[in-house]
Amino acid sequence: MKRWTAAAATALILSGIGAGGVAYAQQGDSSAPIDVSADQQESINSKCISIFRGNVEILQDRSRMRAQQVTVYSAKRAGSENGCGNAQRLEAEGDVYLVSDKQSARGDRAVYTFDNSIAVLTGDVVLVKGKDVARGDRLTVNTKTNDARLESNAKGRGSARRVRAVFYQDDTKKTSSDTPAAAEQPAQR
């Protein structure tokens, strides 16, 4: 049986923070241990629900998820009155942050559904990778294909809350005429 915390945390952390060139799927070690901390934890075995409340932090490898509350809904095991199986859905609420060593995302709420591998981050979504930044109201990522859609509730050019992204060019690429070493080399005789 899979541990729900490993599956749930890995899914959200590895869900990738897609949106064009802004970010790429996070590559981490999904077999690395999961460290979950919270102010309190409640298990409702009759409903197969686990709830972590208060300053929740889930760490795995070099990735981190923070939220005020994380709820994991698991499937009931067939033929068992109180037996719970694998996780079906994970919901994180309140100041949700997903961070890896190369990218981060934040929003008000995140939901990951295991059967279709879809992660949805909503509410003032901000994505950051290096200097690149994208904003919107809803980010949907298919974690199997890394297809992503960033959407806004606002429509029209005059709306301040439309999807917006700022991409910086790779400044490590220079032409040969820009290279100071080529200009400073003495002519050979």
N, C-alpha and C positions, 0 to 999 in steps of 0.2 A: 504494500500500500504506500502511495506517495504521501509524504508529509505535506499537509496543506500549506504550511508556512513557506516551505521551499518552492512549491509550485506557484503560490500566490505572489510572493515577493519577487521571484524570478520573472514572472510574467510582466509585472508592472515595471520592474527595473530594466528588463530586456526588451520591453515593448517598443523601444526606439522612440525617439522624439523626432518623428518625421516632419515633413513640410518642405518639400523641395530640397534645395541645397543647404537648408539651415542646419539640419542635424541628420545623423545616421543612426542606425540601430546600434545600441550599446552592445559591445562585445564583452561579456564577463564570464566568469566561471560559474555556470549554473549548478555545479555540484559543490560549490563552496558552502561552508556553514552559513546559516541564517541567524542573525542576532536581532531579536525583537525586544524592545523595551518600551514601557508605557507606565503611566501612573496607576492604572488598574487594568485587569483582564477579567472578562466574564465568559463562561462557556454555558450555552443553553443546549445541552445534549439532546433534549427531546425535539428540538428544531434544527439541530446540526448547525448552530451558529456560534462563532467565536467573535468576541468584540474586545478590541483594545482601545482604551480611552485615555486621553490626556497626554500630550507631548509624545505621540507614538513615533518611534524611529525604528526602521527596519534596515539593517546593514547586510550586504552580501558582497564579498570581494571588495572592489573599490566603488561600489554603487550604494546609494542611500535613498530611502524614501522617508519623508516626514509628513505627518498629518496630525490633526487633533483626534481623529477617530478612524480606526480601520476595522471593518466588519467583513468576516469571511463566511460565506454560505456554502455548506457542503451538501452533497447528495446523501439521502438516507440509504443505508445499505439494505438491499432486498432481503426479506426474511428476518430482519433484526429489528426489535422494537426501539432500541436506543443506539443502534450502530450507525456511525457516520462514515461515509466513504470519502472520495476525493473532492476537492474544492470545485465549485461550479462558478462562483462569482466572488469578486473582491471589490469592496467599496471603500474608498478613502475620502474623508471629508474634513474640511477646515484647513486652510493654508497648506495645501498639498504641494510638496516639493519633491522632484525626482532629480537626483544629481549623480553624475559620474565624473570621472577625471577629465572628460572632454566636453561635456554638455550638461545642460540643466533645463528643466521645465517647471513651471509652477501654474497652479490654477486653484479653484475653490473645491473641486470635486473630481475624483477619478474613479472609473468603473472598469474592471477587466472581467470579461466573460470567457471562461475557459473553452467551452465547446466550439466557439467560432473564432477564438484568438483575437478578439477585438478589444482594444483599450480606448477609452474615451476620457479626455481631460476637458473639463468645462469651467467657465467662469473666469474671465480676465486672464486668459492663457498667455504666457510669455515663454518663448523658447530662446535659448542662448547657446551658441556654439562658437567659441572664440570671440571675435568681434561681431559676428552675425547675430541679428535679433529679429524675431517674428512675433507678432501679436495677433490675437483673435479671441473669439468667444468659445470655440469648440474645436478640439483636435481629435480626430478619429484615426487610429492606426491599426492596420491588420498586422499583427506581429509575425505571421508566417511569411507574408510577402513584403513587408515593410512599406506597403502602400499607405499613404497618409493624405488626409484632407484637413486643412485649416479653414474654418468658416467664421463668419461674423453674423450677428443678428441685424446689424445696420446695413442699409442698402443706399446706393447713390453716392455720387462724388462729394457732396456736401457733408456727408456723415463723418463725424470724427472717429467713430468706432469701427470703421471698416478694417478688414485684414490688412496688415501692414508689415512689410519686411524690409530690412536693410542688410545688404550683402556687401562685403568688402572684397576687393580683388586681391588675389594672392600677390603680395608685394615682394616675394622672394624671387620672382621671375624678372630678370633684367636683360635688356638687349646688350650686345657686345659693345655698343657705343656708350652705354651707361656705365661700363666698368672702368673705374679709375685706373686700375692696373694696366689696362691696354693703352691708355693715354700717356702714362708715365714711363713706359718702357723706352729706353734709348734705342735709337736706330742702329742696326748692326752694320759694320763696315766690312 
